Amino acid sequence: MIRTDEVSRTHYSNEVRDVLEREFVQKNYVDHIDKHRIAHETGLTTRQIKNWFIHRRVKTRK
């Protein structure tokens, strides 16, 4: 399979990463309300936040 459209990686600023890490310490799973609150606070989309939490949980398992 040849991928023609490469998706660029999102690089998070230190401030955004701090907010996400602080939320992750409080709870490993983000609910709908918190997802929207974090999105408003950081300027990210709810999908980016959801994916960040998914990848962060995988990282802790390794």
C-alpha positions in Angstrom: 0.0 0.0 0.0 1.4 3.4 -1.0 0.4 6.4 1.1 0.2 9.5 -1.0 -1.2 11.9 1.7 1.1 12.1 4.6 -0.4 13.4 7.8 1.8 15.9 9.6 2.5 15.4 13.3 1.2 17.8 15.8 3.9 19.3 17.9 2.6 20.5 21.3 4.0 23.5 23.1 5.4 23.0 26.6 2.4 24.9 28.0 -0.1 22.6 26.2 1.9 19.5 27.2 1.9 20.6 30.8 -1.9 21.0 30.8 -2.4 17.6 29.2 0.0 15.9 31.6 -1.6 17.5 34.6 -5.0 16.3 33.4 -3.6 12.8 32.8 -2.2 12.6 36.3 -5.7 13.3 37.6 -7.4 10.7 35.4 -6.2 8.5 32.7 -9.4 8.7 30.7 -10.9 12.0 29.6 -14.7 12.4 29.5 -16.8 14.5 27.1 -17.0 17.6 29.4 -13.3 17.6 30.3 -12.3 17.0 26.6 -14.2 20.2 25.6 -12.8 22.2 28.5 -9.2 21.2 27.7 -9.8 22.0 24.0 -11.0 25.4 24.9 -8.1 26.0 27.3 -5.4 24.7 24.9 -6.8 25.6 21.5 -6.6 22.0 20.3 -9.4 20.0 18.8 -11.3 17.4 20.8 -10.0 14.7 18.5 -6.3 15.8 19.2 -7.0 15.6 22.9 -8.6 12.2 22.6 -5.7 10.8 20.6 -3.2 12.3 22.9 -4.8 10.5 25.9 -4.9 7.3 23.9 -1.2 7.5 23.0 -0.2 8.6 26.5 -2.0 5.5 28.0 0.0 3.3 25.6 3.2 5.0 26.6 2.6 4.2 30.3 2.0 0.6 29.5 5.4 0.2 27.9 
